[in-house]
Structure formats: structure tokens, C-alpha cells
């Protein structure tokens, strides 16, 4: 611990783990601890201060979560190498972080973050080999202006994959490669949306899509979600003339329920009769841990009303910024014109490498491996949470997905818990913040894909218990 800082005061109102955290943070911000300098080991500092190891670990995790330090395994914990000193108020004692925090040296994900695949399981060696081979074999086609719809080989590979895995009959001509899911929404809005068009939006629903559509000047109509998915009849009452409906039918975001077949049929009937469009966000359909996979809504679309969106962010890596959109045949020309105007291109080398990854069978093998891995990691976290805080959480037992939904008992506030968890280095999200209208439910959204062991799961569950102030 920095020599110039007083030792923790067991009689102070501030918890001891937070006192330790603040001492180091002040020393780093003031420049007394330099970038790259090694911190004492958890065991050594706990022995020196006569504290429990868990107390010191909690302080170090807070520092790591905010980017002040980096853990380097056997090499210990060091001050983030690229961090610049930024003075802070020595009297600061608030729970909420001040707005003058120095920017973290790296955007490393926090534990339990939603929406991230298992970063430690990405096939780096194979990917590097394919990337190099693709680069060596590329010719003049890689140097000219790319096709605004995306690499043809990748679109053909995707058409074949979707036909087998999602029951979608489409051609490469109907597929558009986009720089992420929001780029898919952007292409849809530029092609079909008019200012003020009404759009059914699941409540609760994916907040990033909600923000984008609001910025695109769509008029969102919140439609409730129950155990059978989007309540289609409610949409037909609230906004029967809506021009769009954005849905996550396979694994509703964030509740995880599946849109039942009768409701899927009713939704398509409504879209056909109104001449409306259904945007299907099929964001993590690859991950189902029991039962048979549910076909895509697009596979039932006989009238050409569904715009199908999917992404490689959940199955490979979000840093690729690679997604794709399948449009009805009758709309291909319109979308192609808009895509040409947008110049929404993804790197040609990246697209060609993904194409090779799929065509060689690596993609299917990778998905099989990840399903097994995620089933194990999900079980690690469920067991740890039930053992540590099971009496205060009700975990939804869903068949798939990449996160857990934990409903809170006893009137606990999810926003307060999520804020405290963030200070303890946990990227848990409050369920209530995903609601747009009334009827909010309090709960926690907890990613499990990067929980690599039972021991790590147990440690994270203990930290969550601290955040819940139990």
C-alpha cells in the first residue's frame, strides 16, 4: 500500500475494501505509483494490513475494472502502462464514480458483460492462417472498389448456411453485408422508412436499436412481451397501421423467451394485410442448449415482408463489425441502390477470410464447440449464484442465449445493485433500464460466456453478494 496513505480505518463509514481501493487510486492519479509499477500481491498486502484476502481482491478488482491496473498472471498486478496521472479530490467518498476518471488504458471487457462471445476461445491460430492465405491469394479484385452488397463468395456461403441452419431460402443476391447490426438498421431505414412511420418495438427491448430508430425519426410504439414473446394482439390495438415491427423472435432480447408459432403466424398475417415490414433480429440463434433449434421467422415468410438481420459479433468477435441483412427479392434493386449511395463497406480481406472460414467447415465446428463451452460456463455461474445469493434471485431457466435473467426478490432495486456491481468490477445490467413504457420488472442481466471456471464463477458470485449488500 502507498507509504504516504493512512491505513484503513475499521470504524469509518466507508467499507474497508473501498478504502484500500481509494488509497491506490489516489496514489496512481497523483503519480506516486507510476505506469507499469507493480502492486503488492493480494496475499502480501492482506498479511501486512491484517485483512481478509477477499477484501484486498475486491479493491484490486475495482481498480482493474476502471482501468487503473492490469493483472498479468504470475507477473502480478501493475499500474496500467499507458495511464496518465489525473489528480482527484482526496476527500471523495461518493459511491458513484466522478466524471474526471482518467480514461482506461485499454477497453478490456469487465466480467459478466453481456453480448460478448468467449474471447479466450476465439480460434486465433486458425484465423491468422486463413487471413494470411487469403491475403496471399488475393488479386486485383481486392484492390478495386468493392461490391456495395458485399463479397460475393461470402454472400453465397451465407445463403447456403442460412438454408441449412435457419430454414431460410434465399440467394446471394438478396444478402447485404453491413458493418454491424446498426448498419443493417441504417440500410433498412434509408431504403424504406419515412419520417414519423410508426414501429412496433418490444418492451423490454434492445436499447441500442431503440436509440437508433428514435434518431432515425421513427415513432416507436411499445408492445409488451410475455412468456410467449411479443403480444401481437396488443400491437394490433395500439398501432394497427404501423409500418414496421422490430422483433427478436428466437431469443427475445433481453427476456430470452421464444415467440410462439401462433404469434409468428399472426404477426406475418398482420404484416401482409397492412403492407408492413417485420425486422427480424436473429442475434444469437446459434446458441441453444437443449431441444431442437427454432426456425427463423423469415423461413415462414411467403409474402416477402420480413427483413432478416444477423451478425458475426456473437459467434466470432464484435471487433469485426460484420453483419448481414436478407431482403425480399422484390426489394433487392431498391436496397442495392441505397447501399451504393451509402458506401457502407466492410474490409474486403475480412469478408474473404470469413467466407473461407465458412466454406472450409470451420464455422460449423466452431459453433458446435462454443455450444458445449457455453453450456458448461452457464452451469458454472448458475450453480455459483444459487449457492451464494440463491434466496434473493430467481433465475429464468431458458433454453439458449448468452446471458442469464435473474429476477430480484424482496423489493431489491436493480439499478442500485448494478451500479454497486460496476464499482466492484462487474458489468451487470439492470433489467428495468431495458423497458420503455410501464410495467417495469426489476432484475439483473448477467453474461456468462467469459466465466471460464467454477472458481471464477464462485468469486464473481461473492462480489455480486457484496453489491447486493447482503
C-alpha positions in Angstrom: 0.0 0.0 0.0 1.4 3.5 -0.7 3.5 4.6 2.2 2.1 8.1 2.3 -1.5 6.9 2.7 -3.0 6.1 6.1 -4.0 2.5 6.8 -7.7 1.5 6.5 -9.9 2.6 9.4 -12.2 -0.2 10.5 -14.5 2.3 12.3 -15.1 4.5 9.2 -18.4 4.5 7.3 -16.6 3.6 4.1 -16.1 -0.1 3.7 -12.5 -1.3 4.1 -12.2 -2.7 0.6 -13.2 0.7 -0.8 -10.7 2.5 1.5 -8.0 0.3 0.0 -9.2 1.0 -3.5 -9.3 4.7 -2.9 -5.7 4.8 -1.4 -4.3 3.1 -4.5 -6.4 5.2 -6.9 -5.2 8.5 -5.3 -1.6 7.3 -5.4 -1.9 6.4 -9.1 -3.7 9.6 -10.0 -1.2 11.7 -8.1 1.7 10.0 -9.8 3.1 8.3 -6.7 2.6 5.0 -8.3 4.0 5.1 -11.9 2.7 3.3 -15.0 4.0 -0.2 -15.1 4.9 -0.2 -11.4 4.0 -3.5 -9.6 1.5 -3.6 -6.8 1.9 -5.8 -3.8 0.4 -9.3 -4.2 -3.0 -9.8 -2.6 -1.6 -12.3 -0.1 1.2 -9.9 0.9 -1.0 -6.9 1.3 -3.6 -8.8 3.2 -1.0 -10.1 5.6 0.6 -6.6 6.0 -2.7 -4.9 6.8 -4.3 -7.9 8.7 -7.2 -8.0 6.3 -9.0 -10.9 4.6 -7.7 -11.7 1.1 -11.2 -11.2 -0.3 -11.2 -7.6 0.9 -8.0 -6.9 -1.0 -9.2 -8.8 -4.0 -12.3 -6.7 -4.2 -10.3 -3.5 -4.1 -7.9 -4.8 -6.9 -10.9 -5.8 -9.0 -12.4 -2.3 -8.7 -9.1 -0.8 -9.9 -8.8 -3.3 -12.8 -12.4 -2.7 -13.8 -11.9 1.0 -14.0 -8.6 0.7 -16.0 -6.2 1.8 -13.3 -4.3 -1.5 -13.1 -3.8 -4.6 -15.2 -3.4 -8.2 -14.0 -0.6 -10.2 -15.6 -1.0 -13.7 -14.1 2.2 -14.8 -12.4 3.8 -11.4 -13.1 1.4 -9.8 -10.7 -0.7 -6.7 -10.9 0.7 -3.5 -12.3 -0.4 0.1 -12.8 -1.8 0.4 -16.3 1.2 1.2 -18.5 -0.5 3.9 -20.6 -2.2 5.7 -17.8 -1.6 9.4 -17.3 -1.7 11.0 -13.8 -5.0 12.8 -13.1 -5.4 14.5 -9.7 -8.6 13.6 -7.8 -10.2 15.1 -4.7 -8.7 13.4 -1.7 -11.9 13.8 0.2 -14.0 12.0 -2.4 -16.2 9.3 -0.8 -19.2 9.0 -3.2 -20.4 5.7 -4.4 -20.8 6.9 -8.0 -17.6 7.4 -9.9 -16.6 11.1 -10.6 -16.7 12.2 -14.2 -13.0 13.1 -14.1 -11.7 9.5 -14.1 -8.7 9.0 -16.4 -9.6 7.1 -19.5 -8.7 3.4 -19.1 -5.5 2.3 -20.9 -7.5 -0.4 -22.7 -11.1 -1.3 -23.3 -10.8 -4.7 -21.7 -14.3 -6.2 -21.0 -15.5 -6.5 -17.4 -16.6 -9.8 -16.0 -20.2 -10.8 -16.7 -20.6 -8.4 -19.6 -23.5 -9.2 -21.9 -23.2 -9.7 -25.6 -19.6 -10.9 -25.8 -18.5 -14.3 -27.1 -15.9 -16.2 -25.2 -12.8 -14.2 -26.2 -10.4 -16.8 -24.9 -12.0 -19.4 -27.2 -11.6 -17.4 -30.4 -9.6 -19.7 -32.9 -6.7 -17.2 -33.3 -4.1 -19.6 -34.9 -6.6 -20.9 -37.5 -7.9 -17.4 -38.2 -4.4 -16.0 -38.6 -3.5 -18.8 -41.0 -6.7 -18.2 -43.1 -6.1 -14.5 -43.1 -2.6 -14.9 -44.4 -3.6 -17.3 -47.1 -6.5 -15.0 -48.2 -4.1 -12.1 -48.4 -1.5 -14.1 -50.4 -4.2 -15.3 -52.9 -6.0 -12.0 -53.3 -5.6 -10.5 -56.8 -6.8 -7.3 -58.4 -10.3 -7.8 -57.1 -9.1 -6.9 -53.6 -7.7 -3.5 -54.8 -10.6 -2.1 -56.8 -13.8 -0.6 -55.4 -15.8 -3.3 -53.6 -19.3 -4.5 -54.4 -21.6 -2.4 -52.2 -23.6 -5.5 -51.4 -20.5 -7.3 -50.0 -18.2 -10.0 -51.1 -20.0 -12.4 -53.5 -18.2 -15.5 -52.1 -19.3 -14.6 -48.6 -22.9 -14.0 -49.6 -23.0 -17.3 -51.4 -21.6 -19.1 -48.3 -24.2 -17.3 -46.1 -27.1 -18.3 -48.4 -26.1 -21.9 -48.1 -25.6 -21.7 -44.4 -29.0 -20.0 -43.8 -30.8 -22.6 -45.9 -29.4 -25.4 -43.8 -29.3 -23.9 -40.3 -32.2 -21.4 -40.2 -34.5 -22.7 -42.9 -34.3 -19.5 -45.0 -34.5 -19.9 -48.7 -32.6 -17.0 -50.3 -30.0 -16.3 -53.0 -26.7 -14.4 -52.6 -28.4 -11.5 -54.5 -30.7 -11.0 -51.5 -27.9 -10.7 -49.0 -26.2 -7.4 -48.0 -23.1 -7.3 -45.9 -23.1 -4.5 -43.4 -20.7 -3.0 -40.8 -22.6 -4.2 -37.8 -26.3 -4.6 -36.8 -26.9 -0.9 -36.6 -25.6 -0.5 -40.1 -28.3 -3.1 -41.1 -30.9 -0.9 -39.5 -29.4 2.1 -41.2 -29.8 0.5 -44.6 -33.3 -0.5 -43.8 -34.3 3.0 -42.7 -32.7 4.7 -45.7 -34.4 2.3 -48.0 -37.9 2.1 -46.5 -38.5 4.4 -43.6 -40.3 7.7 -43.8 -40.3 10.4 -41.1 -42.9 9.6 -38.5 -43.5 6.0 -39.5 -44.8 4.0 -36.6 -42.8 0.9 -35.5 -43.8 -1.8 -33.0 -40.9 -2.2 -30.5 -40.7 -4.9 -27.9 -40.9 -3.7 -24.3 -38.5 -4.5 -22.8 -36.3 -4.4 -25.9 -32.7 -3.9 -27.1 -31.9 -0.3 -26.1 -29.3 0.3 -28.8 -31.8 -0.5 -31.5 -34.4 1.7 -29.8 -32.0 4.7 -29.7 -31.1 4.2 -33.4 -34.7 4.1 -34.6 -35.6 7.1 -32.5 -32.7 9.0 -34.1 -33.9 7.9 -37.5 -37.2 9.6 -36.6 -39.3 6.5 -36.3 -42.3 6.7 -34.0 -41.8 3.8 -31.6 -44.9 2.1 -30.1 -44.0 0.0 -27.0 -45.6 -3.5 -27.3 -45.5 -5.7 -24.2 -43.7 -9.1 -24.1 -45.0 -12.1 -22.1 -44.0 -15.7 -21.8 -45.0 -16.3 -25.4 -43.0 -13.4 -26.8 -44.3 -10.2 -28.4 -48.0 -9.7 -27.7 -49.1 -9.3 -31.3 -52.8 -8.6 -30.4 -51.7 -5.7 -28.3 -49.7 -4.2 -31.2 -52.8 -4.5 -33.4 -54.8 -2.5 -30.8 -52.1 0.1 -30.1 -50.9 0.7 -33.7 -52.7 -1.4 -36.3 -51.3 0.8 -39.1 -47.6 0.7 -38.0 -45.2 0.3 -40.9 -42.6 -1.7 -39.1 -42.3 -4.2 -36.3 -38.8 -5.0 -34.8 -38.7 -8.4 -33.1 -36.2 -10.8 -31.6 -38.4 -14.0 -32.1 -35.9 -16.7 -31.4 -34.5 -15.5 -28.2 -36.2 -12.3 -27.1 -33.8 -9.6 -26.0 -33.4 -9.4 -23.1 -36.0 -11.8 -21.5 -35.0 -14.8 -23.6 -38.5 -16.1 -24.4 -39.3 -17.5 -27.8 -42.1 -16.2 -30.0 -44.6 -19.0 -30.3 -45.7 -20.3 -33.7 -49.3 -19.0 -33.5 -48.0 -15.5 -32.8 -45.4 -15.8 -35.6 -48.2 -16.6 -38.0 -50.4 -13.8 -36.7 -47.5 -11.3 -37.0 -46.9 -12.3 -40.6 -50.6 -12.1 -41.4 -50.8 -8.6 -40.0 -47.7 -7.5 -41.9 -49.1 -8.9 -45.2 -52.5 -7.4 -44.7 -51.1 -4.0 -43.8 -48.2 -4.0 -46.3 -45.9 -3.5 -43.3 -42.3 -4.8 -42.7 -41.1 -7.1 -39.9 -37.4 -6.6 -39.0 -36.2 -9.9 -37.5 -33.1 -9.6 -35.3 -31.7 -13.1 -35.1 -28.8 -12.1 -32.9 -27.8 -15.3 -31.1 -29.9 -18.2 -32.5 -26.8 -20.4 -32.8 -26.8 -20.9 -29.0 -29.4 -23.3 -27.8 -28.5 -25.8 -25.1 -31.5 -28.2 -25.2 -34.3 -29.1 -27.5 -34.4 -28.5 -31.3 -33.5 -25.2 -32.8 -36.4 -23.0 -33.7 -36.6 -22.0 -37.4 -36.2 -18.3 -38.2 -39.3 -16.2 -38.7 -38.0 -15.5 -42.2 -38.4 -19.2 -43.0 -42.2 -18.7 -42.7 -42.4 -15.6 -44.8 -44.2 -16.4 -48.0 -45.3 -12.8 -48.8 -41.8 -11.1 -48.7 -42.5 -9.0 -45.6 -39.5 -10.0 -43.4 -36.1 -8.3 -43.3 -33.7 -10.7 -41.6 -30.7 -9.4 -39.7 -27.9 -11.4 -38.1 -24.3 -10.7 -37.0 -20.9 -12.3 -36.6 -20.4 -10.3 -33.3 -21.8 -13.1 -31.1 -20.4 -16.1 -33.0 -16.9 -14.8 -33.8 -15.9 -11.4 -32.4 -17.6 -8.0 -32.1 -14.5 -6.2 -33.2 -15.1 -7.5 -36.8 -18.1 -5.2 -37.2 -19.6 -7.7 -39.6 -23.3 -8.4 -40.0 -25.7 -9.2 -42.8 -29.2 -8.4 -44.0 -31.5 -10.6 -46.1 -34.2 -8.7 -48.0 -37.1 -9.9 -50.1 -36.4 -10.4 -53.8 -38.7 -7.6 -54.8 -36.7 -5.1 -52.7 -33.2 -6.1 -53.9 -32.9 -3.3 -56.5 -34.0 -0.6 -54.1 -31.6 -1.7 -51.4 -28.7 -2.1 -53.8 -29.2 1.5 -55.0 -29.2 2.8 -51.4 -26.2 0.6 -50.4 -24.3 2.0 -53.4 -25.0 5.5 -52.1 -24.1 4.8 -48.5 -20.7 3.2 -49.3 -21.2 1.1 -46.2 -18.3 -1.2 -46.9 -16.6 -3.8 -44.7 -13.0 -4.6 -45.3 -12.7 -7.0 -48.3 -10.0 -9.0 -46.7 -12.1 -9.6 -43.6 -15.1 -10.7 -45.7 -13.0 -13.1 -47.8 -11.5 -14.6 -44.6 -14.9 -15.2 -43.1 -16.0 -16.8 -46.4 -13.1 -19.2 -46.3 -13.8 -19.9 -42.6 -17.4 -21.0 -43.5 -16.6 -22.8 -46.7 -13.9 -25.0 -45.1 -16.3 -26.2 -42.4 -14.5 -24.3 -39.6 -17.6 -22.2 -38.8 -19.9 -25.2 -38.1 -17.2 -26.9 -36.0 -16.6 -23.6 -34.1 -20.3 -23.3 -33.3 -20.5 -26.9 -32.0 -17.6 -26.3 -29.8 -19.0 -23.0 -28.4 -22.4 -24.5 -27.6 -20.7 -27.1 -25.4 -18.4 -24.5 -23.8 -21.3 -22.1 -23.1 -23.4 -24.8 -21.6 -20.6 -25.5 -19.1 -20.0 -21.9 -18.3 -23.7 -21.2 -17.9 -23.8 -24.1 -15.4 -20.8 -22.8 -13.5 -22.4 -19.4 -13.0 -25.9 -20.7 -12.2 -24.5 -23.1 -9.5 -22.4 -20.3 -8.0 -25.2 -17.8 -7.9 -27.6 -20.3 -6.4 -25.1 -21.1 -3.7 -24.2 -17.5 -2.9 -27.4 -15.5 -3.4 -30.0 -18.0 -4.5 -32.5 -16.9 -1.9 -32.6 -13.4 -3.4 -32.6 -14.2 -7.1 -34.9 -16.2 -9.3 -33.0 -17.4 -12.4 -35.0 -17.9 -15.6 -34.3 -21.4 -17.0 -34.2 -20.6 -20.7 -33.0 -23.0 -23.4 -30.5 -20.7 -25.0 -28.7 -17.4 -25.2 -25.6 -15.8 -23.8 -26.9 -14.3 -20.6 -28.9 -15.1 -17.5 -32.0 -13.2 -16.4 -32.2 -13.0 -12.6 -35.4 -11.6 -11.1 -34.9 -9.9 -7.7 -36.8 -10.8 -4.5 -37.7 -8.6 -1.6 -38.0 -5.3 -3.3 -34.3 -5.0 -4.2 -33.5 -2.2 -6.7 -31.7 -3.5 -9.8 -30.2 -0.1 -10.8 -28.7 0.3 -7.3 -27.3 -3.2 -7.4 -25.9 -2.8 -10.9 -24.2 0.5 -10.0 -22.6 -1.1 -7.0 -21.6 -4.1 -9.0 -19.9 -1.9 -11.6 -17.8 -0.4 -8.7 -16.8 -3.9 -7.9 -15.7 -4.6 -11.5 -18.9 -6.4 -12.7 -20.6 -5.4 -15.9 -24.1 -6.4 -14.8 -27.1 -4.6 -16.3 -30.4 -3.7 -14.7 -33.4 -5.2 -16.4 -35.6 -2.2 -15.6 -33.5 0.1 -17.9 -34.5 -2.0 -20.9 -38.1 -1.0 -20.5 -39.5 1.9 -22.4 -43.1 2.1 -21.0 -44.8 1.0 -17.9 -44.8 -2.4 -16.2 -41.1 -2.5 -15.5 -39.7 -5.5 -13.8 -36.6 -5.4 -11.6 -33.9 -7.9 -12.4 -30.3 -8.4 -13.4 -28.9 -9.3 -16.8 -25.7 -11.3 -16.4 -23.4 -12.6 -19.1 -21.8 -15.9 -18.6 -19.8 -16.6 -21.8 -16.4 -15.5 -20.3 -16.7 -17.3 -17.0 -14.0 -19.8 -17.5 -14.1 -21.9 -14.3 -16.1 -22.8 -11.3 -13.6 -21.0 -9.1 -14.0 -17.8 -11.1 -17.8 -18.2 -11.0 -17.7 -18.5 -7.2 -15.6 -15.4 -6.8 -17.9 -13.4 -9.1 -20.9 -14.5 -7.1 -19.3 -13.4 -3.9 -18.7 -10.0 -5.4 -22.3 -9.8 -6.5 -23.3 -10.6 -3.0 -21.3 -7.6 -1.8 -23.1 -5.4 -4.4 -26.4 -6.6 -3.1 -25.3 -5.6 0.4 -26.4 -8.9 1.8 
